[in-house]
Amino acid sequence: MADILIKNVNHYLLGKKDILISQGKIKDIANEIHAFEAEVIDAQNLIAIPGLIDMQVHLREPGQSEKETIESGTKAAARGGFTTVACMPNTNPTLDSEDVLCTLEKKVEEVGQCKVLIIPAMTKKIAGDELTDYEMYKRKGYIGVTDDGRGVQSDSVMLEVFKSAAKNNLVCFQHCENESISKGAPVHLGVASEKLGVSGQKGMAESDMVRRDIELLEKTGGRYHVLHMSSHESLNFVRSAKEKNLNVTCEVTPHHLLLCDEDVKKEDANFKMNPPLRSSLDKRELNKAFISGEIDFITTDHAPHTPAQKALGIQEAPFGIVGLETAFPLLYTHYVESNKMNLERLVETMSLRPKKLFGIENGDGTVGSNADLCLFDKDSVKIVDENKFFSKSKNSPFIGEALKGWPVLTICEGEITYKDESYDF
């Protein structure tokens, strides 16, 4: 592994510095470093931050390689500045057996362009009926379980999930959706459902499960995390749980912060995601909580689908959008550039906070840590262009938006995993 010397970069905390990388670690950060055998990268006018972490990504392997693969998905992650992602288990076959998990681990080792944490299934085939082998998960060093794509509907099954997860020190990552309330409706009940003439789902479809789960957690102990929180009612339940010192955390996606149901375009399924884009009130309250620090961190819920699938329209198309390649530019532009949040806080929510919460071996940009870095350009404006996506899928509602803060170089454990070829290093 060759040494890398990054010259003249603006470290997000320390100002203009040189950074020396050796044997996968940050060996030194100083005003002037000389390393004659190192590969030199002149990063003038670029900013260096720790590599980003995304705790909710759908890489679609095994079984759905027409949408995404480990290789294409981790390349998209690297382009977005991510050095660690957590993949979800709703694949075919489901990530719920040791054989399937070992095969996936081997594939990640062979072609992955970032570190991949596997979050295996809570229940067999994510059907919500029978628990999987949590002792095996613990033995393999996994951090949690999830049935992402579905919430566990049965109270009694979820109680057993909490008990077994607590016993095996696993975090319960829950997709919160009471299906008796949501009924699979394609959009939020409100502006979009009225405009499109389709059924809508109330925010209660999410918050009712958050409420139930927190009540169960109080009985069992353990750790609980609300995936892709979208409603202000859910936020209130999380607040109350934290006030009781329960071990509860939550995340929000860029699309739930930046869009609401008023933005849904007629029959454009790139605006169809689960949970759906909520009301302007929900958006406003989530933004307040994000800016104040109540939201623990950001995830993308990167959910690729083929153009043909999304062309089926709002009613029939599958839920989900891609997000790995646009997340940082979106949040940098809308929050840091607009002075709603400083860069340090954005880095906290996109890297340092999930690292700390889950004990993730991702670098923090300091001497001695893993050389996991993202170098980005704060000034250059680029358009979100689906034809330049590294992801196999193009389903984004942000196509055509002009953004700043695009990653230019990503380094994962001392290896360059993405380089913007338009820059002359």
One Martini backbone bead per residue (centre of mass of N, CA, C, O) as a GRO file, in nm:
protein
  425
    1MET     BB    1   0.090   0.041   0.028
    2ALA     BB    2   0.084   0.354  -0.056
    3ASP     BB    3   0.173   0.653   0.008
    4ILE     BB    4   0.001   0.965   0.108
    5LEU     BB    5   0.018   1.315   0.004
    6ILE     BB    6  -0.160   1.587   0.126
    7LYS     BB    7  -0.172   1.906  -0.012
    8ASN     BB    8  -0.322   2.203   0.083
    9VAL     BB    9  -0.545   2.137   0.280
   10ASN     BB   10  -0.867   2.183   0.431
   11HIS     BB   11  -0.916   2.127   0.739
   12TYR     BB   12  -1.215   2.144   0.908
   13LEU     BB   13  -1.045   2.218   1.191
   14LEU     BB   14  -0.719   2.316   1.111
   15GLY     BB   15  -0.686   2.389   0.828
   16LYS     BB   16  -0.411   2.435   0.659
   17LYS     BB   17  -0.272   2.121   0.535
   18ASP     BB   18  -0.093   1.829   0.576
   19ILE     BB   19  -0.139   1.475   0.475
   20LEU     BB   20  -0.031   1.162   0.604
   21ILE     BB   21  -0.037   0.838   0.451
   22SER     BB   22   0.001   0.513   0.629
   23GLN     BB   23  -0.109   0.204   0.644
   24GLY     BB   24  -0.420   0.323   0.661
   25LYS     BB   25  -0.315   0.587   0.808
   26ILE     BB   26  -0.282   0.873   0.994
   27LYS     BB   27   0.037   0.999   1.054
   28ASP     BB   28   0.002   1.317   0.961
   29ILE     BB   29  -0.046   1.669   1.070
   30ALA     BB   30   0.073   1.958   0.888
   31ASN     BB   31   0.213   2.233   0.741
   32GLU     BB   32   0.485   2.052   0.663
   33ILE     BB   33   0.537   1.779   0.437
   34HIS     BB   34   0.787   1.519   0.373
   35ALA     BB   35   0.747   1.251   0.111
   36PHE     BB   36   0.926   1.106  -0.141
   37GLU     BB   37   0.742   0.820  -0.181
   38ALA     BB   38   0.484   0.962  -0.218
   39GLU     BB   39   0.176   1.030  -0.315
   40VAL     BB   40   0.081   1.334  -0.465
   41ILE     BB   41  -0.174   1.570  -0.349
   42ASP     BB   42  -0.314   1.863  -0.472
   43ALA     BB   43  -0.566   2.030  -0.249
   44GLN     BB   44  -0.636   2.295  -0.348
   45ASN     BB   45  -0.948   2.417  -0.229
   46LEU     BB   46  -0.993   2.182  -0.039
   47ILE     BB   47  -1.189   1.972   0.180
   48ALA     BB   48  -1.135   1.788   0.481
   49ILE     BB   49  -1.307   1.491   0.581
   50PRO     BB   50  -1.454   1.253   0.707
   51GLY     BB   51  -1.579   0.979   0.633
   52LEU     BB   52  -1.876   0.866   0.549
   53ILE     BB   53  -2.196   0.754   0.696
   54ASP     BB   54  -2.434   0.484   0.610
   55MET     BB   55  -2.713   0.314   0.781
   56GLN     BB   56  -2.898   0.309   0.489
   57VAL     BB   57  -2.866   0.050   0.247
   58HIS     BB   58  -2.943  -0.070  -0.088
   59LEU     BB   59  -2.764  -0.327  -0.273
   60ARG     BB   60  -2.950  -0.591  -0.383
   61GLU     BB   61  -2.765  -0.809  -0.272
   62PRO     BB   62  -2.923  -1.061  -0.356
   63GLY     BB   63  -3.142  -1.078  -0.666
   64GLN     BB   64  -3.112  -0.736  -0.774
   65SER     BB   65  -2.894  -0.652  -1.013
   66GLU     BB   66  -3.067  -0.449  -1.190
   67LYS     BB   67  -3.039  -0.218  -0.965
   68GLU     BB   68  -2.790  -0.350  -0.793
   69THR     BB   69  -2.460  -0.370  -0.654
   70ILE     BB   70  -2.191  -0.388  -0.473
   71GLU     BB   71  -2.018  -0.237  -0.674
   72SER     BB   72  -2.206   0.001  -0.759
   73GLY     BB   73  -2.287   0.098  -0.470
   74THR     BB   74  -1.991   0.154  -0.364
   75LYS     BB   75  -1.920   0.354  -0.584
   76ALA     BB   76  -2.139   0.556  -0.510
   77ALA     BB   77  -2.040   0.602  -0.226
   78ALA     BB   78  -1.759   0.710  -0.296
   79ARG     BB   79  -1.864   0.951  -0.462
   80GLY     BB   80  -2.021   1.059  -0.189
   81GLY     BB   81  -1.791   1.009   0.058
   82PHE     BB   82  -1.810   0.713   0.143
   83THR     BB   83  -1.669   0.451   0.379
   84THR     BB   84  -1.953   0.369   0.516
   85VAL     BB   85  -2.199   0.102   0.505
   86ALA     BB   86  -2.539  -0.016   0.551
   87CYS     BB   87  -2.700  -0.312   0.483
   88MET     BB   88  -2.994  -0.448   0.381
   89PRO     BB   89  -3.209  -0.757   0.394
   90ASN     BB   90  -3.411  -0.703   0.131
   91THR     BB   91  -3.355  -0.973  -0.033
   92ASN     BB   92  -3.266  -1.249  -0.284
   93PRO     BB   93  -3.213  -1.368  -0.042
   94THR     BB   94  -3.234  -1.320   0.270
   95LEU     BB   95  -3.053  -1.180   0.545
   96ASP     BB   96  -3.074  -1.490   0.757
   97SER     BB   97  -2.811  -1.660   0.684
   98GLU     BB   98  -2.496  -1.777   0.695
   99ASP     BB   99  -2.452  -1.836   0.396
  100VAL     BB  100  -2.543  -1.564   0.280
  101LEU     BB  101  -2.356  -1.385   0.451
  102CYS     BB  102  -2.085  -1.506   0.356
  103THR     BB  103  -2.122  -1.441   0.058
  104LEU     BB  104  -2.141  -1.136   0.095
  105GLU     BB  105  -1.869  -1.089   0.233
  106LYS     BB  106  -1.701  -1.188  -0.006
  107LYS     BB  107  -1.802  -0.979  -0.213
  108VAL     BB  108  -1.706  -0.729  -0.063
  109GLU     BB  109  -1.404  -0.807  -0.062
  110GLU     BB  110  -1.377  -0.813  -0.380
  111VAL     BB  111  -1.562  -0.520  -0.472
  112GLY     BB  112  -1.549  -0.317  -0.258
  113GLN     BB  113  -1.539   0.062  -0.203
  114CYS     BB  114  -1.625  -0.006   0.095
  115LYS     BB  115  -1.751  -0.032   0.392
  116VAL     BB  116  -1.962  -0.315   0.511
  117LEU     BB  117  -2.248  -0.332   0.691
  118ILE     BB  118  -2.443  -0.586   0.830
  119ILE     BB  119  -2.807  -0.597   0.851
  120PRO     BB  120  -2.993  -0.827   0.957
  121ALA     BB  121  -3.262  -1.008   1.013
  122MET     BB  122  -3.514  -1.034   1.245
  123THR     BB  123  -3.682  -1.211   1.043
  124LYS     BB  124  -3.789  -1.450   0.858
  125LYS     BB  125  -3.816  -1.311   0.554
  126ILE     BB  126  -3.944  -1.054   0.674
  127ALA     BB  127  -4.243  -1.162   0.805
  128GLY     BB  128  -4.286  -1.130   1.136
  129ASP     BB  129  -4.278  -1.431   1.297
  130GLU     BB  130  -3.962  -1.537   1.306
  131LEU     BB  131  -3.678  -1.564   1.449
  132THR     BB  132  -3.360  -1.539   1.426
  133ASP     BB  133  -3.003  -1.583   1.471
  134TYR     BB  134  -2.864  -1.395   1.715
  135GLU     BB  135  -2.611  -1.553   1.801
  136MET     BB  136  -2.480  -1.552   1.523
  137TYR     BB  137  -2.463  -1.250   1.491
  138LYS     BB  138  -2.282  -1.202   1.734
  139ARG     BB  139  -2.046  -1.384   1.641
  140LYS     BB  140  -2.009  -1.198   1.369
  141GLY     BB  141  -2.037  -0.881   1.471
  142TYR     BB  142  -2.301  -0.756   1.470
  143ILE     BB  143  -2.506  -0.463   1.558
  144GLY     BB  144  -2.788  -0.564   1.417
  145VAL     BB  145  -3.145  -0.542   1.339
  146THR     BB  146  -3.375  -0.589   1.047
  147ASP     BB  147  -3.690  -0.526   0.839
  148ASP     BB  148  -3.645  -0.351   0.616
  149GLY     BB  149  -3.966  -0.257   0.458
  150ARG     BB  150  -4.061  -0.369   0.744
  151GLY     BB  151  -4.265  -0.393   1.010
  152VAL     BB  152  -4.334  -0.532   1.303
  153GLN     BB  153  -4.665  -0.613   1.378
  154SER     BB  154  -4.624  -0.788   1.622
  155ASP     BB  155  -4.608  -0.754   1.955
  156SER     BB  156  -4.494  -1.032   2.045
  157VAL     BB  157  -4.256  -1.042   1.848
  158MET     BB  158  -4.124  -0.772   1.931
  159LEU     BB  159  -4.067  -0.855   2.220
  160GLU     BB  160  -3.867  -1.083   2.138
  161VAL     BB  161  -3.671  -0.908   1.990
  162PHE     BB  162  -3.583  -0.735   2.229
  163LYS     BB  163  -3.483  -0.962   2.410
  164SER     BB  164  -3.273  -1.091   2.213
  165ALA     BB  165  -3.114  -0.834   2.149
  166ALA     BB  166  -3.026  -0.766   2.437
  167LYS     BB  167  -2.878  -1.037   2.493
  168ASN     BB  168  -2.689  -0.974   2.208
  169ASN     BB  169  -2.622  -0.674   2.156
  170LEU     BB  170  -2.862  -0.553   1.968
  171VAL     BB  171  -2.990  -0.343   1.740
  172CYS     BB  172  -3.306  -0.197   1.673
  173PHE     BB  173  -3.401  -0.155   1.337
  174GLN     BB  174  -3.689   0.037   1.251
  175HIS     BB  175  -3.958   0.004   1.038
  176CYS     BB  176  -4.219   0.236   1.071
  177GLU     BB  177  -4.523   0.041   1.005
  178ASN     BB  178  -4.863   0.042   1.007
  179GLU     BB  179  -5.046  -0.147   0.786
  180SER     BB  180  -5.342  -0.082   0.889
  181ILE     BB  181  -5.290   0.227   0.806
  182SER     BB  182  -5.134   0.250   0.530
  183LYS     BB  183  -5.215   0.034   0.300
  184GLY     BB  184  -4.991   0.112   0.072
  185ALA     BB  185  -4.984   0.397   0.026
  186PRO     BB  186  -4.805   0.617  -0.192
  187VAL     BB  187  -4.891   0.862  -0.002
  188HIS     BB  188  -4.969   1.120   0.166
  189LEU     BB  189  -5.219   1.253   0.356
  190GLY     BB  190  -5.310   1.519   0.127
  191VAL     BB  191  -5.198   1.700  -0.117
  192ALA     BB  192  -5.110   1.463  -0.300
  193SER     BB  193  -5.363   1.283  -0.288
  194GLU     BB  194  -5.551   1.501  -0.401
  195LYS     BB  195  -5.400   1.572  -0.666
  196LEU     BB  196  -5.386   1.251  -0.767
  197GLY     BB  197  -5.620   1.058  -0.667
  198VAL     BB  198  -5.510   0.903  -0.409
  199SER     BB  199  -5.412   0.730  -0.167
  200GLY     BB  200  -5.341   0.782   0.187
  201GLN     BB  201  -5.106   0.829   0.458
  202LYS     BB  202  -5.059   0.859   0.776
  203GLY     BB  203  -4.836   0.943   1.022
  204MET     BB  204  -4.945   0.716   1.216
  205ALA     BB  205  -4.816   0.473   1.075
  206GLU     BB  206  -4.550   0.540   1.225
  207SER     BB  207  -4.601   0.646   1.526
  208ASP     BB  208  -4.744   0.392   1.638
  209MET     BB  209  -4.484   0.215   1.634
  210VAL     BB  210  -4.305   0.389   1.805
  211ARG     BB  211  -4.478   0.375   2.056
  212ARG     BB  212  -4.484   0.067   2.093
  213ASP     BB  213  -4.175   0.018   2.105
  214ILE     BB  214  -4.117   0.192   2.355
  215GLU     BB  215  -4.295   0.029   2.546
  216LEU     BB  216  -4.133  -0.235   2.510
  217LEU     BB  217  -3.851  -0.128   2.590
  218GLU     BB  218  -3.924  -0.069   2.889
  219LYS     BB  219  -3.942  -0.388   2.952
  220THR     BB  220  -3.640  -0.489   2.820
  221GLY     BB  221  -3.453  -0.318   2.694
  222GLY     BB  222  -3.198  -0.173   2.512
  223ARG     BB  223  -3.189  -0.099   2.153
  224TYR     BB  224  -3.329   0.183   1.957
  225HIS     BB  225  -3.407   0.249   1.602
  226VAL     BB  226  -3.521   0.501   1.385
  227LEU     BB  227  -3.603   0.488   1.075
  228HIS     BB  228  -3.673   0.724   0.859
  229MET     BB  229  -3.795   0.977   0.983
  230SER     BB  230  -4.119   1.176   0.910
  231SER     BB  231  -4.269   1.257   1.180
  232HIS     BB  232  -4.366   1.458   1.446
  233GLU     BB  233  -4.481   1.235   1.625
  234SER     BB  234  -4.228   1.062   1.640
  235LEU     BB  235  -4.047   1.278   1.763
  236ASN     BB  236  -4.205   1.299   2.031
  237PHE     BB  237  -4.149   1.007   2.125
  238VAL     BB  238  -3.842   1.028   2.126
  239ARG     BB  239  -3.817   1.253   2.326
  240SER     BB  240  -3.951   1.107   2.564
  241ALA     BB  241  -3.749   0.872   2.574
  242LYS     BB  242  -3.497   1.045   2.633
  243GLU     BB  243  -3.607   1.168   2.899
  244LYS     BB  244  -3.603   0.854   3.019
  245ASN     BB  245  -3.327   0.720   2.920
  246LEU     BB  246  -3.359   0.578   2.668
  247ASN     BB  247  -3.225   0.372   2.404
  248VAL     BB  248  -3.278   0.619   2.170
  249THR     BB  249  -3.283   0.659   1.813
  250CYS     BB  250  -3.238   0.873   1.512
  251GLU     BB  251  -3.335   0.948   1.171
  252VAL     BB  252  -3.271   1.127   0.857
  253THR     BB  253  -3.343   1.238   0.543
  254PRO     BB  254  -3.298   1.454   0.291
  255HIS     BB  255  -3.591   1.433   0.169
  256HIS     BB  256  -3.743   1.499   0.445
  257LEU     BB  257  -3.608   1.789   0.468
  258LEU     BB  258  -3.656   1.910   0.151
  259LEU     BB  259  -3.939   1.764   0.137
  260CYS     BB  260  -4.287   1.743   0.038
  261ASP     BB  261  -4.607   1.680  -0.072
  262GLU     BB  262  -4.606   1.948  -0.249
  263ASP     BB  263  -4.361   1.831  -0.448
  264VAL     BB  264  -4.523   1.636  -0.592
  265LYS     BB  265  -4.527   1.492  -0.902
  266LYS     BB  266  -4.707   1.400  -1.147
  267GLU     BB  267  -4.634   1.075  -1.199
  268ASP     BB  268  -4.360   1.085  -1.019
  269ALA     BB  269  -4.184   0.816  -0.875
  270ASN     BB  270  -3.939   0.986  -0.751
  271PHE     BB  271  -4.165   1.066  -0.508
  272LYS     BB  272  -4.157   0.760  -0.412
  273MET     BB  273  -4.165   0.674  -0.066
  274ASN     BB  274  -4.055   0.480   0.240
  275PRO     BB  275  -4.160   0.702   0.366
  276PRO     BB  276  -4.336   0.955   0.285
  277LEU     BB  277  -4.394   1.258   0.200
  278ARG     BB  278  -4.482   1.494   0.402
  279SER     BB  279  -4.565   1.758   0.551
  280SER     BB  280  -4.478   2.080   0.619
  281LEU     BB  281  -4.477   2.032   0.922
  282ASP     BB  282  -4.285   1.795   0.931
  283LYS     BB  283  -4.052   1.934   0.794
  284ARG     BB  284  -4.017   2.164   0.999
  285GLU     BB  285  -3.965   1.984   1.254
  286LEU     BB  286  -3.722   1.826   1.145
  287ASN     BB  287  -3.543   2.072   1.101
  288LYS     BB  288  -3.525   2.166   1.389
  289ALA     BB  289  -3.402   1.897   1.497
  290PHE     BB  290  -3.153   1.893   1.320
  291ILE     BB  291  -3.028   2.172   1.397
  292SER     BB  292  -3.033   2.109   1.719
  293GLY     BB  293  -2.961   1.773   1.747
  294GLU     BB  294  -3.195   1.553   1.785
  295ILE     BB  295  -3.089   1.431   1.547
  296ASP     BB  296  -2.848   1.196   1.516
  297PHE     BB  297  -2.869   1.126   1.193
  298ILE     BB  298  -2.781   1.048   0.859
  299THR     BB  299  -2.962   0.907   0.583
  300THR     BB  300  -3.064   0.775   0.259
  301ASP     BB  301  -3.215   0.518   0.167
  302HIS     BB  302  -3.090   0.364  -0.063
  303ALA     BB  303  -3.330   0.288  -0.348
  304PRO     BB  304  -3.304   0.106  -0.614
  305HIS     BB  305  -3.449   0.142  -0.949
  306THR     BB  306  -3.575   0.098  -1.238
  307PRO     BB  307  -3.708   0.275  -1.492
  308ALA     BB  308  -3.944   0.080  -1.545
  309GLN     BB  309  -4.055   0.079  -1.256
  310LYS     BB  310  -4.094   0.396  -1.232
  311ALA     BB  311  -4.289   0.415  -1.495
  312LEU     BB  312  -4.562   0.311  -1.344
  313GLY     BB  313  -4.605   0.507  -1.120
  314ILE     BB  314  -4.735   0.596  -0.822
  315GLN     BB  315  -4.913   0.340  -0.770
  316GLU     BB  316  -4.704   0.095  -0.892
  317ALA     BB  317  -4.448   0.175  -0.799
  318PRO     BB  318  -4.184   0.156  -0.622
  319PHE     BB  319  -4.026   0.228  -0.345
  320GLY     BB  320  -3.778   0.474  -0.389
  321ILE     BB  321  -3.439   0.616  -0.367
  322VAL     BB  322  -3.158   0.767  -0.445
  323GLY     BB  323  -2.850   0.910  -0.238
  324LEU     BB  324  -2.533   0.883  -0.222
  325GLU     BB  325  -2.444   1.118  -0.448
  326THR     BB  326  -2.627   1.373  -0.299
  327ALA     BB  327  -2.624   1.424   0.009
  328PHE     BB  328  -2.393   1.623   0.065
  329PRO     BB  329  -2.460   1.853  -0.136
  330LEU     BB  330  -2.742   1.908  -0.027
  331LEU     BB  331  -2.659   1.979   0.272
  332TYR     BB  332  -2.447   2.188   0.216
  333THR     BB  333  -2.623   2.385   0.056
  334HIS     BB  334  -2.887   2.405   0.260
  335TYR     BB  335  -2.702   2.455   0.537
  336VAL     BB  336  -2.415   2.579   0.510
  337GLU     BB  337  -2.454   2.800   0.286
  338SER     BB  338  -2.716   2.913   0.462
  339ASN     BB  339  -2.638   2.913   0.779
  340LYS     BB  340  -2.784   2.672   0.955
  341MET     BB  341  -2.497   2.522   0.946
  342ASN     BB  342  -2.210   2.383   1.021
  343LEU     BB  343  -1.971   2.167   0.922
  344GLU     BB  344  -1.928   2.019   1.189
  345ARG     BB  345  -2.225   1.927   1.220
  346LEU     BB  346  -2.246   1.769   0.959
  347VAL     BB  347  -2.022   1.567   1.026
  348GLU     BB  348  -2.154   1.455   1.276
  349THR     BB  349  -2.420   1.340   1.119
  350MET     BB  350  -2.230   1.181   0.877
  351SER     BB  351  -2.008   1.035   1.101
  352LEU     BB  352  -1.941   1.064   1.418
  353ARG     BB  353  -2.206   0.965   1.543
  354PRO     BB  354  -2.232   0.674   1.431
  355LYS     BB  355  -1.955   0.585   1.526
  356LYS     BB  356  -2.016   0.615   1.832
  357LEU     BB  357  -2.286   0.454   1.867
  358PHE     BB  358  -2.155   0.173   1.699
  359GLY     BB  359  -1.843   0.131   1.681
  360ILE     BB  360  -1.705   0.239   1.420
  361GLU     BB  361  -1.432   0.179   1.184
  362ASN     BB  362  -1.397   0.507   1.139
  363GLY     BB  363  -1.257   0.778   1.057
  364ASP     BB  364  -1.185   1.123   1.217
  365GLY     BB  365  -0.923   1.298   1.107
  366THR     BB  366  -0.691   1.185   1.286
  367VAL     BB  367  -0.419   1.097   1.429
  368GLY     BB  368  -0.423   0.731   1.394
  369SER     BB  369  -0.646   0.699   1.214
  370ASN     BB  370  -0.824   0.612   0.979
  371ALA     BB  371  -0.799   0.657   0.622
  372ASP     BB  372  -1.095   0.835   0.618
  373LEU     BB  373  -1.176   1.036   0.332
  374CYS     BB  374  -1.310   1.361   0.228
  375LEU     BB  375  -1.289   1.557  -0.068
  376PHE     BB  376  -1.412   1.891  -0.123
  377ASP     BB  377  -1.604   2.132  -0.314
  378LYS     BB  378  -1.740   2.447  -0.218
  379ASP     BB  379  -1.772   2.612  -0.511
  380SER     BB  380  -1.859   2.421  -0.714
  381VAL     BB  381  -2.109   2.395  -0.964
  382LYS     BB  382  -2.352   2.130  -0.992
  383ILE     BB  383  -2.545   1.904  -1.162
  384VAL     BB  384  -2.784   1.677  -1.134
  385ASP     BB  385  -2.675   1.377  -1.309
  386GLU     BB  386  -2.783   1.066  -1.399
  387ASN     BB  387  -2.550   1.002  -1.617
  388LYS     BB  388  -2.324   1.014  -1.361
  389PHE     BB  389  -2.401   0.777  -1.219
  390PHE     BB  390  -2.290   0.483  -1.053
  391SER     BB  391  -2.544   0.389  -1.031
  392LYS     BB  392  -2.782   0.185  -1.189
  393SER     BB  393  -2.970   0.404  -1.081
  394LYS     BB  394  -3.203   0.718  -1.128
  395ASN     BB  395  -3.400   0.762  -0.868
  396SER     BB  396  -3.447   1.110  -0.852
  397PRO     BB  397  -3.578   1.429  -0.733
  398PHE     BB  398  -3.285   1.605  -0.791
  399ILE     BB  399  -3.284   1.640  -1.077
  400GLY     BB  400  -3.124   1.952  -1.182
  401GLU     BB  401  -2.978   2.041  -0.938
  402ALA     BB  402  -2.790   2.297  -0.790
  403LEU     BB  403  -2.461   2.227  -0.644
  404LYS     BB  404  -2.257   2.203  -0.367
  405GLY     BB  405  -2.009   1.986  -0.230
  406TRP     BB  406  -1.841   1.795  -0.406
  407PRO     BB  407  -1.687   1.519  -0.430
  408VAL     BB  408  -1.337   1.435  -0.535
  409LEU     BB  409  -1.216   1.256  -0.286
  410THR     BB  410  -1.171   0.909  -0.183
  411ILE     BB  411  -1.064   0.751   0.128
  412CYS     BB  412  -1.003   0.398   0.218
  413GLU     BB  413  -0.775   0.287   0.410
  414GLY     BB  414  -0.558   0.438   0.198
  415GLU     BB  415  -0.757   0.417  -0.047
  416ILE     BB  416  -0.851   0.504  -0.359
  417THR     BB  417  -1.210   0.515  -0.456
  418TYR     BB  418  -1.222   0.827  -0.554
  419LYS     BB  419  -1.194   1.028  -0.867
  420ASP     BB  420  -1.209   1.332  -1.013
  421GLU     BB  421  -1.107   1.370  -1.344
  422SER     BB  422  -1.139   1.696  -1.360
  423TYR     BB  423  -0.900   1.682  -1.167
  424ASP     BB  424  -0.563   1.809  -1.113
  425PHE     BB  425  -0.328   1.642  -0.904
   0.00000   0.00000   0.00000
